[in-house]
Structure formats: C-alpha cells, structure tokens
Amino acid sequence: MKNTFCIGGVHPHDNKSYSAHKAIVEAPLPKQAVFLLSQHIGAPAQPVVAVGDKVKVGSLLAKAGGFVSAPVHSSVSGTVAKIDTVLDGQGQPAPAIYVDVEGDEWLPEINRSQTLVHECTLEPKQIIQKIQDAGIVGLGGACFPTHVKLMPPPGKKAEVLIVNGVECEPYLTNDHQLMLEHGEEIIVGIRLVMKALNVTRAIIGIEANKPDAIRHMRNLAAKVLGIEVRALKVKYPQGGEKQLIDACIGRQVPSGALPIETGAVVDNIATLYAIYEAVQKNKPLISRVMTITGKHVTKPGNYLVRFGTPASQLVEMVGGMPADTGEVIAGGPMMGRSMSNIDTMPANKRMSALLFMPQSECYRPQPSPCIRCAKCVDACPMGLEPYLLSRLAKGEEWEEMEAHRVMDCIDCGSCVFTCPAHRPLLDGIRAGKAKVGAMIRERQAAKQ
Amino acid sequence: MSQLITSAAPHVHSGDSVQKNMLLVILALLPAFVVSMIAFGWSALITTCISIATCVLTEWCITKFMLKQQPSLLDLSAVLTGLLLAFNLPSNLPWWMVVLGSVFAIGIGKMVFGGLGQNVFNPALVGRVFLLISFPAAMTTWPVAKGFATRYLDAETAATPLSYMKNAIADHQQFELDSLLDSFLSCVPEHIMGGSLGEISALALLIGGLFLICMRVISWHIPVAILATIAAFTGILSACGIGSGPLTHLLTGGVMLGAIFMATDYVTSPMTAWGKIIYGIGIGIIVVVIRTWGSYPEGMSFAILIMNGCVPLLNRIAPKRFGEVAKK
C-alpha cells in the first residue's frame, strides 16, 4: 500500500524533540484579553457586544459575518473595555474586542467535567449547526470555517473522512500531544463528523515519526467500526490537504477543484477535538493547544492557551525570549509567519505555535544565479516549475504564469527550502498568485 | 527587546548550496583522476592544473575587468569546468593549447552568455570542440599509457580502440575489444586503452556517477537514457553486421565521461524527467550515428552540444502535474 504522496516533497530536520511528549499545561489567564474579529478565512465577524457589557467564558462576542465566516466567543469572564484595533503580529492594525478579565466565570451550559460523553442523539444537521455556532475553523493552519466543509455543494457526496494527524511542520508537537492525551475525545469527534457527513469510513493519517500516537490511536480505533489509522512515511508537506488525500486514498484533487471532488473531507486532529467539545460539552472554540518552542527556549512545551492572551505573556510563561532570538514565528518554520510585534499580538485560532529561531539560523546567504539544477521542480509537491514561475513573475508575464498553473501552488515553501542558490522563488510566485487570482475573478465578473 | 527579523516563509533551509554541489562533482571525478595518474603519470596532473588555473583566472579577469563585478570564484564552477575540460583532452596536449582551450571554454562558452547559469552549451565541451577543430592532429593523438614513465611532451602515441573501430567499419569488418573486463577495470597501465585524460576507466567513472546519484546531485535519467540508447542502437546495428557491439561502444571513448559528467551539467541539461530522458536518447542516437557514419571516430562532444541546443525546447515539456490524472 502506498503510504505517502506521489509528487515531490522534502525532508526538513524535524526538531520536534524540544517539546515532544511534554504534557499539555494550561497557560495562565491574561489581565486583558484581546479578540481579533478575523481569525478565519472569510468575512470578519461582527461585534454583538458593547463597551461595558459583562461577559462570561463562552459568551458570544461577535457573530459570523456571512456563510463563510465564524463567530468569536469570549475565552474569559469580565467587562468589554473597548472595540478598537490591535496591532497584529506584523504590526498592522486589526479590528478587535478588548475584555478586562474579572475572575473566571463560565456560562452554565458548558460542561466542564472531564468525563467522556460518548452518546450523541443529534441529527447530522444539528451537529453541523453546533459546529457552526461554536466558531470552529480548521485548526491545522488555514482556519477555513469547518461547517462549510461539512456541507458539500449540491451534487457532491462525501465518501470518507480523512483525519489530519500528520503534523509535518518541523518543531510542532501540539497535535501529537493532543492525540496522546485526548485520543478518546478525538475518536468521538470523528464519529460525530462521520455522522454529520453520513460516511461510514474514516482514515487517520499519522506520520511514522510518532509511533506512540499511531499505536494509541490504533488501539482506540479498533473499538469503532470504520475508523482506520494509517502510518505515513515522513515527508513534507504531507499535512497539505491535497497531499494527504493522495497519500491516504490515492486520489488527486484536480487542478482548480475542491477536495470534495475526490469524495474526501479532511479535518485536523485539533479541529476534531474542538468539535467533540462543542457538540458534547457545549464549549465553543475559545482555546487551543499551542507548541511554544525553539532551540534555546527555557521551558518549551505544549500549552493550552485561551484566545486573546497576548503573545508577550506566553513568552514570559516559557521563561522569556532567548537572548539570541532572531525571529519569532507564529506557526511552523516552513509556512509560519514571522512576527515583528509580539507585545500586543493576541493568541488566536490561527496560531498553532510560537517558535523562537536563534539569530544564527535567520540569515540567508545572498541569492546567487539560478544554475537550473531542477531541484525546485523535483521538490514541488504540485508538479510545478518554480524556477520558471519565478522568472515569469519578474517579467510580469501573468498570462504565462496562469498557463503554467501558478494557482495550483500551495505555498508550502519546498522550492525555497531546497534551492541551492538560495533564490527567493516564492516571492515572485506569491505575487503571481495574487495577480492571476485577481485576473480570474475579473473574468468571472465580466461573464456574469 | 532587540529588533526582530521578519522574512517570508519558509524560515529554514536544506543547507544545500551551489558550492556544495560543485564540490561533490569534483569529488566524484577523483577516482577517474587517480586512474589517469596511474596511466599517464605527471602529464595528467600538469594538463589538469594548467586547465583549472586558466579557467579560474579567465573567469576572474572577465568578471573583474570586463563586467566590473565582484568576482565570485567560491562557487567552484570554474574549477569544475577546468577539470572537465582537462578530462576531455589528451594528457600530452601542448600547454598553450590547453590554455587556449580553457580561455575559450570560459570566455566564449560561459561568460559571453552572462556567466554562471546563463550559458546554452557546456563550456568544457565548447573548449574541447574548439581545440578539436583548430588542432585536429594534436587532439587525436593519444599517448600510450605508461604510468609515471609517460612523458608529458614527446610521448609515445598510439591509436585508440575508437580509431580501430572506425577503420573496421570502413573495411566492412567488426571490431571488438580483446578483453572487455580489462578495459572496464582499467587500472593496470599495460592494459589501459588510449584515450583522453579522464575517460579511460569506465569503472572509476561509474563509481563517481553512483556517488552523485546517491548524494542526489544528479538524477539517473540522463545517464541511463544515454547508455541504454547507445546499447540498444549499437546492438541492432551490430546484429545487422554494422560496427561493434554494445559493450565495446559503452566502454570506449567518452561515453561514460559524457553520460555521467558532461551531459548532466545542470545549466545545459533539461529540467524535467521526460525532458531529461528525451535529451539522453537524443545524445545516444547522435553518438552512434557519428561513430558509425561520421568522419570523426568519436561523437560524444558533438552529440551533447547538439542536444544542449535543444534544451530550451525540451524544457517546454511540463513535469507530471498534481491532479492531472483525475482531470477530465
């Protein structure tokens, strides 16, 4: 049986040992929590509270701004202090709701007990409604609202649920630890989604570098009909939705089409845990497990962080920023964003990790001329020609870029990672994607 | 708090570099060089040193005085060009011809196109073919391998298997090597066939080639396509009574050196798997055609240069795209 995706891929050093197997620790409550209105793909959420309102843990702060959107809930109890902007990780103002924390009072309907709730008598529609109301988005990184994925467009039918336990980004261990500590809840979450999608089959994909998680999930899955655990060969970017579908069921999402075309719906481990909590415990998405790590971090580990906690407080919690830190990355080193501002940047649904990179690893040699070694072509998991796209972007040949399928690029960074000449190939490709994307939208608008 | 660095993802790198790749190719050429020293003694070292030194100096001068840029010799590409050019020359070639060839290789073969990564044709082969056409006699007289007793100048010379092969074709006969194993191993001077400095030991070159494939410096596509095509084509021809058999062809002349080290030059070879395979097949066919019906006994250099010219066209062959299978 094939156990990885077909095309391309790279093998970055995984560096997971710093935080692997560290038990999940709850981060302390902040004095003031700041909730971004846009923590997901789609329309920003719209505030439903006013300054001075009292809120509890789980209270709705902002409702979804449309179908492809997600509501935002308070992760703390206290008073709404202001509705303003906050400087995000890149130093850009982003709309947000500030709540001054007073105590830790939860909404009464949230079940805070640790007992596992197996039974669910809800109809598929009701399950999806609960997921939508809980503000659940894909916690693997893309933050696409989950309820949208669970409602395939007319004419399309889901056949299999693929659970993403790959965690192919170096350094990250949050999903790994979640599987070890909350495997049972995740299995219930899987059953809920299988019911919602009306499918009888689920595959949990886990990379072979997490043998304990594979064993644990296999033991749990053995008790449930239709759930299978697949050990996958370690290769980046296996956690990419399209790559994972290919690795698990050997079907490739056609260029430009949605993953549902293959009959597969992919959800991340953390998302399924959140679904369990939302459906069985009435708990909206207000926190997530984050890996906070780095080669020289004093207390690297996996932390349960409530959204709204400023990143600076998380830095303090792990023993301060290492003296030689050159770059702080929200997310993993392959696709995460480096931050210029960690003072006010609040933890949010998007932030799967905080990674402190030593200065010595942050500088790149000057790019040298392309020697046409074709390593980028071999590395690209989408079968594109990064060297060519990058060159076309320089000449602003957008139509040519479209013909060479620039829109298929998944931004995984394998080309830049592998380039011996240290060329910033993705800069041009990203510019091309923005430009070609706009061109396509214009064409569609003209047609209508 | 110190100023944080912000950069676009990815934030980590494989650690690969142009210099590292060039260095690995140079390392892979060492076994063949050792055999060459055993066969031709000091003359192999002298010719190689002249060639490398001239290539490096030429690149430095052109970059510094004509392009007025900071010369970057650290990428080792000029060293590699010099080494490969020397490997393609008779070890007793007069020094000034080596110098001329090296200047031509770097100047016309590489720098006029804009330097590293821009040239269409393999610079070392441009240098070699320039010398072959300008000094046909000197370029086709190979010294007899006598180890360190081989003199750099006035060495005793002899014909190579390829010229026997050519004569045999003219006489409508078939020539085969006496001992295929000896020519494959090629490490005892008396058994070494004549030939250019670096092409005499197929075994040493194959070891280097396997090393490069294992280290992922080159992919298997080009060497395998070339060797398989030559084997298949000469197999058919010899079965029809024309020319020598496949093994004789594969083990003589520049086939191994060309297939493993010259045709796989990054800059002048195609980017995608199918492009590489077609390129290799093209080289294989042209070599056999030149060896069998052309006026030169050897055709590897010409074959590679001709196919180098086709690379921009071959690069239009797209790689295997993700999702193509399912496309309606």
Interface residues (C-beta under 8 A of the other chain):
Chain A: C6 I7 V10 P12 H13 Q90 P170 K242 D246 R251 Q252 V253 P254 S255 A257 E261 T262 M321 T325 G326 E327 V328 I329 P333 M334 M335 G336 R337 S338 M339 S340 I342 M357 Q359 E361 C362 Y363 R364 P365 S368 P369 C370 I371 R372 C373 A374 K375 V377 D378 C380 P381 M382 G383 L384 E385 Y387 L388 H404 R405 D408 D411 G413 V416 F417 T418 C419 P420 A421 H422 P424 L426 D427 R430
Chain B: M1 S2 L4 I5 T6 S7 A8 A9 P10 H11 V12 H13 S14 D16 S17 V18 K20 N21 S72 D75 S77 G115 L116 G117 Q118 S219 Y266 V267 S269 P270 M271 T272 N315 A318 P319 K320 R321 F322 G323 E324 V325 A326 K327 K328
